[in-house]
């Protein structure tokens, strides 16, 4: 009995390497030396405005994109060991695992000293009612919400709440807004989530707050990158994902940083660290530009 074979058009084969990647990286990266150079720069970095001793970097995005994992990954990269400081579970019963506004400091190695920048983790944005209120994110940007506030999915924080800061100064507000998106589901993101993220971006822009995008899970989006993370900037698929992110969210490609978060690893990886630290260094520079521009400005937008 003859075997039956499906028509060739039904068989989907991966693109050959010649069609799947560029001949040269479209964004240069010095994999062998960048990590140590960036660590040295970050270790000696100080804010350029005496009014601000520590930058506040806000991570926001939809549920399950890896916001909390970014904090763990950055900590791992600067500490030189895999860390799990922030509870991170991509999706817990379809809801955000983070429920509070929580700010995390980064310790410098084993020294009793901290980097002059922190990460603020918040609940994820959801397409349906039940996620964080967009108004709450805007109030965090403006410095009105103090640490450890538990988000209410039904209503935004009131001025009477003990965690509400009525008179924030420059040091209280966010100094760089970081959108977090997953490379393997950018095209499937709900329009309502994109709408909420754009609303937050608009408010940040009106306040003069800079922004960046961290695109996670690049290894899950491209077989070439899964096999070799150093191909992230020769991969046509990753470039396509970054351009899609640019088109959907409206952030220029130059402000989008692809990374792979620590997840299953037991030890740190130099290539992963290089991408993570590259994103971190640029974000810190954006925040520094912002606080320098605000030096001596006593009439901040509220």
C-alpha positions in Angstrom: 0.0 0.0 0.0 1.5 3.3 -1.1 2.2 5.9 1.6 0.2 9.1 1.6 2.2 12.3 1.7 0.6 15.8 2.3 1.0 18.4 -0.4 4.2 20.3 -0.1 2.4 23.5 0.6 1.3 22.0 3.9 4.8 21.5 5.1 6.3 24.6 6.8 10.1 24.6 6.9 12.2 27.1 8.8 14.0 29.6 6.6 17.6 28.6 5.7 20.3 30.7 7.6 21.0 32.7 4.5 17.4 34.0 4.6 16.9 34.1 8.3 19.8 36.4 9.2 21.8 39.4 8.0 25.4 39.1 6.9 26.4 41.7 9.5 24.9 42.8 12.8 22.6 45.7 12.3 23.4 46.9 15.9 27.0 46.4 16.8 27.8 44.7 20.1 31.3 43.8 21.4 30.4 40.6 23.2 33.9 39.8 24.5 34.6 43.1 26.2 31.3 45.0 26.7 30.2 43.3 30.0 33.2 44.3 32.1 33.3 47.8 30.6 29.7 48.4 31.3 30.0 47.0 34.9 32.9 49.4 35.5 30.9 52.3 34.2 27.9 51.4 36.3 30.0 50.9 39.4 31.4 54.4 39.2 28.2 56.1 38.0 26.7 59.1 40.0 23.6 61.1 39.1 24.2 64.5 37.5 21.8 66.4 39.7 22.4 66.8 43.5 18.7 66.9 44.1 18.4 63.3 43.1 20.6 60.7 44.9 18.9 57.6 43.3 17.1 57.2 40.0 13.7 55.5 40.0 13.0 53.3 36.9 9.4 52.1 36.5 8.7 48.8 34.7 5.3 48.5 33.2 3.5 46.2 30.7 0.9 43.5 30.4 0.7 40.4 32.6 3.3 37.7 32.1 5.9 39.6 30.0 8.6 39.3 32.6 8.7 42.6 34.5 9.7 41.0 37.8 12.1 38.7 36.0 14.0 41.7 34.6 14.8 42.9 38.2 16.0 39.4 39.0 18.1 39.3 35.8 19.6 42.7 36.3 20.5 41.8 39.9 22.1 38.6 38.6 24.1 40.4 36.0 25.6 42.9 38.4 26.1 40.4 41.3 27.7 37.7 39.1 25.3 35.0 40.4 21.8 34.0 39.7 19.5 35.9 42.1 15.8 35.5 42.8 14.9 38.6 44.9 11.5 39.3 43.3 8.7 36.7 43.3 8.2 36.1 39.6 5.6 33.8 38.2 4.7 34.8 34.6 1.0 34.3 35.2 -0.8 33.3 38.3 -4.4 32.1 37.5 -4.4 34.6 34.6 -3.7 37.5 36.9 -0.7 39.7 37.7 1.6 38.1 40.3 2.7 41.6 41.6 0.0 43.3 43.6 1.9 46.1 45.3 4.1 49.1 44.2 7.5 47.8 45.2 10.9 49.5 44.7 14.1 47.4 44.6 17.6 48.6 45.3 20.6 47.0 43.6 23.5 46.0 45.9 27.1 46.5 44.6 28.6 43.0 44.9 29.3 42.0 48.5 29.8 45.6 49.6 27.4 47.4 51.9 26.7 49.9 49.1 24.0 50.3 46.5 23.8 51.5 42.9 22.2 55.0 42.5 19.2 53.6 40.7 16.2 51.4 41.6 13.5 49.5 39.9 9.8 49.9 40.7 7.6 46.9 40.0 3.9 47.2 39.7 0.8 45.1 38.7 0.5 44.1 35.0 -1.9 45.8 32.6 -4.8 43.7 31.6 -7.2 43.9 28.6 -10.3 43.3 30.7 -11.2 45.1 34.0 -9.2 43.7 36.9 -5.6 44.9 36.3 -3.9 48.0 37.5 -5.7 51.4 36.9 -3.9 53.5 34.3 -4.5 56.5 36.5 -2.4 54.8 39.2 0.5 54.4 36.8 0.3 58.0 35.9 0.3 58.9 39.6 3.4 56.8 40.1 5.1 58.7 37.3 4.3 62.0 39.1 5.6 60.7 42.4 2.2 60.6 44.2 2.2 56.9 45.2 4.6 55.7 47.9 6.2 52.2 48.1 4.1 49.2 49.4 0.8 50.6 48.1 -1.5 47.7 47.2 -3.3 48.4 44.0 -7.1 48.3 43.8 -8.3 47.0 40.4 -11.6 48.8 40.9 -10.5 52.4 41.6 -7.4 54.5 41.7 -5.7 55.7 44.9 -7.3 58.7 46.6 -5.6 61.7 48.1 -6.8 60.5 51.5 -4.9 57.2 51.3 -1.9 57.1 53.7 0.3 56.0 50.8 -0.5 59.1 48.7 2.2 61.7 48.5 0.5 65.1 48.0 3.6 67.1 47.3 6.1 65.1 45.4 9.5 66.5 44.4 11.9 65.5 41.6 13.4 62.7 43.7 9.9 61.2 44.2 8.9 60.9 40.6 9.9 58.3 38.0 13.1 59.2 36.1 12.7 56.7 33.3 9.7 54.7 32.1 10.4 51.3 30.7 7.8 49.4 28.7 8.2 45.6 28.9 7.0 43.5 26.0 7.4 39.8 25.1 9.0 39.1 21.7 6.9 36.0 21.1 3.5 37.7 21.5 3.8 41.3 20.4 1.5 40.7 17.4 -1.1 39.1 19.7 -1.3 41.9 22.3 -4.8 43.1 22.9 -5.6 46.5 21.4 -6.9 47.7 24.8 -3.5 46.9 26.5 -1.7 48.8 23.7 -4.1 51.7 24.2 -3.4 51.8 28.0 0.3 51.6 27.4 0.1 54.5 24.9 -1.8 56.6 27.5 0.9 56.1 30.0 3.5 57.0 27.4 1.7 60.2 26.6 1.6 61.2 30.2 5.3 60.5 30.6 6.1 62.5 27.5 4.1 65.5 28.8 6.1 65.3 32.0 9.4 65.1 30.1 10.1 61.6 31.5 12.3 59.5 29.0 11.3 56.0 28.0 12.7 52.8 26.7 11.5 49.4 25.8 12.8 46.0 27.0 11.8 43.2 24.7 12.0 39.9 26.6 11.9 36.2 25.6 13.9 36.8 22.3 15.1 33.1 22.5 11.4 31.9 22.3 10.7 34.1 19.2 13.6 33.0 17.0 15.3 29.6 16.6 18.6 31.2 15.6 18.7 33.2 18.8 17.6 30.2 20.9 20.7 28.3 19.5 23.0 31.3 19.8 22.0 34.5 21.7 24.8 36.4 20.0 22.8 36.3 16.8 20.1 38.6 18.3 21.3 41.5 16.1 21.7 39.4 12.9 18.3 37.8 13.3 15.8 39.1 10.8 13.0 37.7 13.0 14.2 39.8 16.0 14.6 42.9 13.8 11.0 42.3 12.6 9.7 41.9 16.2 11.5 45.2 17.2 10.0 47.0 14.2 6.5 45.6 15.1 7.0 46.8 18.7 8.0 50.2 17.3 4.8 50.4 15.1 2.4 49.1 17.8 3.7 51.2 20.7 5.3 54.1 18.9 8.7 53.9 20.4 11.7 54.3 18.0 13.7 51.1 17.4 16.8 52.8 18.9 15.1 52.8 22.3 14.2 49.1 22.2 16.5 46.5 23.9 16.1 42.8 23.3 17.0 40.6 26.3 16.8 37.0 27.6 15.8 36.9 31.3 17.3 34.4 33.7 14.8 31.6 34.1 16.2 28.1 34.1 19.9 28.9 34.5 21.9 28.1 37.6 24.9 30.2 36.8 25.3 33.6 35.0 25.9 33.8 31.3 28.2 36.4 29.8 26.1 36.9 26.6 22.9 37.3 28.5 24.6 39.7 30.9 25.9 41.8 28.0 22.4 42.4 26.6 20.9 43.0 30.1 23.7 45.5 31.0 23.5 47.3 27.7 19.8 47.9 28.3 20.5 49.0 31.9 23.3 51.4 31.0 21.2 53.1 28.3 18.2 53.4 30.7 20.4 55.0 33.4 21.8 57.4 30.9 18.3 58.5 29.8 17.4 59.0 33.4 20.5 61.0 34.0 19.8 63.3 31.0 16.3 63.9 32.5 17.4 64.9 36.0 20.1 67.1 34.6 17.6 68.9 32.4 15.4 69.4 35.6 18.3 70.9 37.7 17.1 74.0 39.4 13.5 73.7 38.0 11.2 74.4 40.9 8.0 74.4 38.9 7.7 70.7 37.9 4.5 69.7 36.0 2.0 68.1 38.3 
